[in-house]
Amino acid sequence: MKRSLGASAVVRDATKSADLSPTAVSLLPANEAATVAYHRGLYSFRKDTTEGFTVAEIALNDAITTEPLFARAHAALARVLWAIGDSGARPLRACTMLALQSARHALTLAPNDSMVLSAHGYLEFFVNYDPAAAFETAARAIALAPDAVAAQLFHAKICTSTPRFVEADVNLTKARLLDPLSVDPLHGRITLCIVSHDYAAALALTDHVNLHRLYRLDSLSVG
């Protein structure tokens, strides 16, 4: 667990030393160690457990240490830090500040990457609650990459929260078609069912999610 607390140092130091020229920015680096650590982080994050979040944080920090300009690793780390705070494993305020810092840094590295935009927009929406800005960011993320699952899920999340249930349903359906083995669209639909007071459907989908976990059908990509 001691290594996992290095997130703040990685986020702070990356900005100081980074060459922010477009050619230096790395979305999916050629460095094999960084790429493997990144995917290990994504896989662990999607287990949706406290232990998984801890492993994900360590792996993503490893990826960033190896490849400091790895924009998507910074963005993924932001989501992990938010999840750690939201789960109660560590103080929410401290995790939120680090998550925002990491997401904003990712955006400076790759302002036109759909996955980075989605992660940044997600954090800004749930921390600062600016629906208009969130919808603008989500629309841009989808325009840049219509088949990016992360962008579809981000738009669905803010539609569910506003509430714009029909639009959320469209996004979740597309996300499910794009990544049928992922549990994330199911989580999104459970939330949609609960918010729209369709509790029977939510319970049925919860059973479906448990089957996914049982047989480990979650994939490694996030869109």
N, C-alpha and C positions, 0 to 999 in steps of 0.2 A: 504493500500500500504506500510505502514511503516514496517510491518512484512516481506514483500518480500525482503527487502534490507538486510536481515540477511544471505543471501546465502554465502557471502564471509567469514563470521565468521564461518559458519558451515564447509565449505570446509577447511579452515585453521586449525581449531581446531581438525578435525577428524584425521588428520595424527599424531598429537602430542599424542593423547590418545589411539590410536587404538592398540589392540593386533592383529598382523598380522599373527598369526598362522593359518594354513588352517582350523582347526576346529572352529575358531572364526568367520571366514568369513561367511556372510549371504547373500544368493542370494534371497531367498524368505522366510523371517523369520516366525517363529511360532507366533511372537507377532502380535496379531490381529490389534491393533491400527496402527502399522507401515505398515502392509499390506493394510489396508483400505486406509490410506493416500496415499500410493504409487499408488494404482489403481485410486484414485480420481485425482492424479496428471496426470497420463497417459490420463485419459478421458478428462480432461480439456485441456491438451496440444494438443490433436487431434482435438479440436474445431478450431484450427488455427486462433485464434483471439487474439488481445492484452489482452483483459480481461481474456481469457482462459489461456494465458501464465502466467499472474500474479497469477491466482488461482493455476495453476500447480506448480509454484515456491514455493508458500506458503505450499502446500500439501506435496511436496517432501522434503522440509526442515523439516516439521513436522515428516515425516517418518524417516529421517536421525537423527533427534534429539532423537527420540524414540529408534532407532536402528542404532547407528553410523557406524556399519560395513555392512550395507545394500548396497552391491556393485551395484546392479541394480538401486537403488534409486539415488546413486551418478551419475551413467551413464545417467539416464533419466534427472537429473538436468542439466547435461552438455548440453544436447540437448535443453532443455528449455532456458537456459541462452543464448545460441547461437541464438535461435529464437527471443528472446527479443531484442538482439542487432541488428539482421538482420532486424527486423521490424521497427527499428528506435525509439522504445519506450524508450530506454536508450542508452548511448554511446556504439557504437559497440566495440571499443577497450577494454574497461573495461569489458564488458560482455564476450568477446572472451577470455581474460586472465582467468577469473573465470571459464568459460566453460572448457578450457583446463586443468585447475587445477583439476576440479572435475572429468573429464574423466580420467586423469592420475592416480588420486587416486583410482578410481573404478578399473582400470587395476591392480594396486598393490594388491587390495583386491581379485580380481577374474580374473587372467590372462587367464584362460581357459574357460571363459563363453562367449558364442556366442553373447549375447546381449551387454555385456560390450565391447567386441572386436569391434563390429559394431559401437557403439557410439564413442568409442575412435578413431577408424580409420576414421570415418566421420569427426570428428573435426580436426584431424591431416592433413587429405587430403585437406580440404577446407581452413585451415589456412596456412599450410606450403607447400602445393601442391607437394607431393611426390607420383606420380602415382604408381611407382614400389612397394613402401612400402604399399600403399593403397590396391593394388591388392593382395599382399601377405597376408595382414590382412583379407581381404574379403574372400579369399580362405580358410583361416584357420577357420574363423567364420562359413562358410558354411559346411566345413568338420566336425566341432564339432556338428553342428545342422542343417542338410539339410532342415528341415522343419521350421526353424526359419524365420519368415517374415522379421524381422529387418535385418538379414544377406542378404537375397535376395534383399531387397531394397537398402542396402548399396552398394552392388556390381552393381546394376542397375544404381545407382547415379554416380559412378565413370566411368562406361562404357559410360553413356550418356555424361559425361564431357570430355572424352578423345579424340575423340568419337569412341565408339564401339557399334553401334546402334543395331546390331543383337543380341549381347550378352545381352544388356540391355532389349531388348524385351523378351528374354527367362526368365530372372529374374523376370520381372514385371508380366509376364503371370503366373509363378509359385506362386508369392506372392499373386496374385488375387485368384488363386485356393485355396491356403492355408487359406486365410482370405477374403472370398467374400464380407463381409459386411464392410470391412475397406475402407476408402477413400484414404489411403496412396498410394496404387498401382495406383490409378487413377491420383493422383497428379504427381507421377513419370512418368506416360505415357503422361500426358499433357506436362511435361517438355521435354520428348523425342520427341514428335511431334513438339514442337516449335523449338528445336535445329535442328531437321532434316527438318525443313521448311514445315511441313505438317499442315498448319494453320487451314484448314477446320476440320481436325480430332481433333485438339486441342480445337476448339470452341465447337464441339459436346460433347467432354468429359467434358468440363467445365460445360455444362448444366447438365450432369450426376452427377457431383460433387455437384452442387447446389441442386439436388433432394436428394442426400444423407444427406446433411445438413438439408434440410427442414424436412425430416422424421426421423432425428437423428438415422441413421442406422450404425454409426461408433461404433466399438466394443471397449472393454476395454483393450485388450492385444496388445502388439507390437511385438510379436514373441518370 
